[in-house]
């Protein structure tokens, strides 16, 4: 299978290696809505819960808190998404990282490394997303997943039958559906964060990234 089918091979992907995080004042200037903790009960709850779960409050949580219905709908949705279990976590992480890199969402890339580290996934594989076609540490299936995620993210969608057939054989219908939904969900996340100017805030600082990737 030609895994570059329907992809623009000349388009460079943004680097997926997270930096130390943009300083708060700079993040405030870049964000297109306020990212400080909103006043009131909702803001306090978001701040308390997110710091308990992640060690710091995600900027996108405070951005969503400006619209309580959007915030609550997203929280409930993400809780259910976290229960998906028909796709290998490593493949899921590669797919979502590929989407975030293709869209250019540095916030999602940063947070993606943080989540992968917490799940004890192979960070070197995630770092290979930028050069996935030639990466020797990625299996054929992993490369197929990345190619599919990028093709599904393209506009118009570039998915072909030749891409889907081996994935369906390897993952089954349930796994393929979950993979496709995770790609769609990450498109939603990445486009929301990128459109509002949210950038890396240093979640991945705890990660021990491979030295050969920076």
HELIX and SHEET records of a PDB file:
HELIX    1   1 UNK A   24  UNK A   30  1                                   7    
HELIX    2   2 UNK A   41  UNK A   54  1                                  14    
HELIX    3   3 UNK A   59  UNK A   64  1                                   6    
HELIX    4   4 UNK A   68  UNK A   81  1                                  14    
HELIX    5   5 UNK A   89  UNK A  103  1                                  15    
HELIX    6   6 UNK A  106  UNK A  118  1                                  13    
HELIX    7   7 UNK A  123  UNK A  127  1                                   5    
HELIX    8   8 UNK A  128  UNK A  131  5                                   4    
HELIX    9   9 UNK A  140  UNK A  153  1                                  14    
HELIX   10  10 UNK A  161  UNK A  195  1                                  35    
HELIX   11  11 UNK A  203  UNK A  206  5                                   4    
HELIX   12  12 UNK A  211  UNK A  213  5                                   3    
END                                                                             
